[in-house]
């Protein structure tokens, strides 16, 4: 039986891994969680302009008192491995079943959907350790609450948490729509350090290509181009999503918050430009590496061709004088074989032939210089220019 082709580890890692767990034709709103997903952990921030309460709750039922409070609430849920917990959160906050289905199916592109009681926003966070990883984060904006769902603990939202705890800025004085903006801004700004890291790596690859190119460089460039494709695929939908938040006339987003969302939109456009530029640089480096390989091969072939071309007439001379003709039988049977200077003459003939060929190759520019016949028009141009200056 023929074994399947095994792709390299890096290539296999970058392949899209899309698995929709609900069966084709299933009822809309069917919630099927990943059996390997982490169990949910819930952290709650309840705050207003003067105070902040931070709690870690063990069950969804403990969230009910926060809804009855006049303060704003941020429910931060890490882990999507328990369908019952997610359904309870949906029931408590009156979330649409389609929203819950999109939350557990983490292949969603960035988008914004408006429902009667809430806004549903999907964004994608990015992390770069050994490999590039993107993670879906779902945000629900209600009248007095914001809910975030993410796959794993650890995110780029710690700065927002510190601002809430310290009371810096206006985040605790504004409404939940501003908190939603702050979360989106942190997610989008999290792409900049990743692209800066890739920029440093591209500079290192360029230096390595110019100084000491190795066979592993092309593999690194190919991996980076694939990761730039993932970044591009992840970033582009954010532009449409933020633009929808700016364009849609939803009463849940105040006009003052829309002004901040414009800055968020500008950051997305910058990220798109940086990603496209970096991907083009990676493509140029790949082409440059391939050109270098081709040039080295051409240089090797040129040396071998020149060497073979020089030795072809030398072999002819050696073969000519190596023929067994008897000069005593006929005066035309190579009389120079009995000449006193016949051997030095043959060596000098070979040397003159080799030197003549080398000079011809040099004149034609095949030995690392511009050919004389190509420089002639340039000399005529400069001579004409000097004559015009004299006149």
PyMOL commands that set and color helices and strands:
alter all, ss='L'
color gray80, all
select helices_A, chain A and resi 9-14+60-68+83-92+97-104+158-166+176-211+217-247+255-321+335-338+342-364+372-390
alter helices_A, ss='H'
color red, helices_A
select strands_A, chain A and resi 41-47+52-57+72-78+111-114+119-128+132-141+145-150
alter strands_A, ss='S'
color yellow, strands_A
deselect
rebuild
show_as cartoon
